[in-house]
Amino acid sequence: MKPNVIVYSALPMSGRKIEDVKEQACLNELFLKNIGFEVINPYRNLKLVIGANEQTVRNGIVQKTTNEVVSKTIVGTCLKSVLSADILVVDFRGAKEVSQGCITEIAWTYLFENKNTVIIMEDGNLHHHDFIFGMSDRVYSCFDEAENYLCELRDIHIRRKYPAAEDLSEETYMPKVNDQSFHCSCGANVFKKMKTDQSVYICNSCGLQYRGI
């Protein structure tokens, strides 16, 4: 079975009502699932995201987190989730304050090859900045406008994860690292290469990809 293409769905929280954040996050998750993505929705566990700290919420409004320990916990959890995804979708609509968290997630994704970032935001949004545009693949005003491009990305990532047989070398390889036989996480040690990129090794057993250096 081919693995799903994974989207990390982000949105700003600071200055917004918790219930509004939950609702928007769930609507975005539903949209993305309906067009064939597996979705990481970090806002399903808001206690973790906002630090489970009374000082981060006042009168139902999310405040900026100033607790260093809480901040490190959030960063560590979000970093792992963002990097496990193929695509980052950030919905900036309705932002009340500049979102340091979302901007950081965009920067993380930008640093890694073969990951994509799609931004959703209306005209006049606080996050209209060359820095954001420069690190994003596309910017749209709503999800409906982004749907076709998101579907294109979905198909690209599926082909990348599970290339067709004609895209793979006929030869098999048993690579070594430091003179030791290299094994895939599934335990196999036989690989093929992409014809279009000889630095990519694909496990002959499970299809997991590795890049040689």
Order of alpha helices (4+ residues) and beta strands (2+ residues): beta-alpha-beta-alpha-beta-beta-alpha-beta-alpha-beta-alpha-beta-alpha-beta-beta-beta-beta-beta
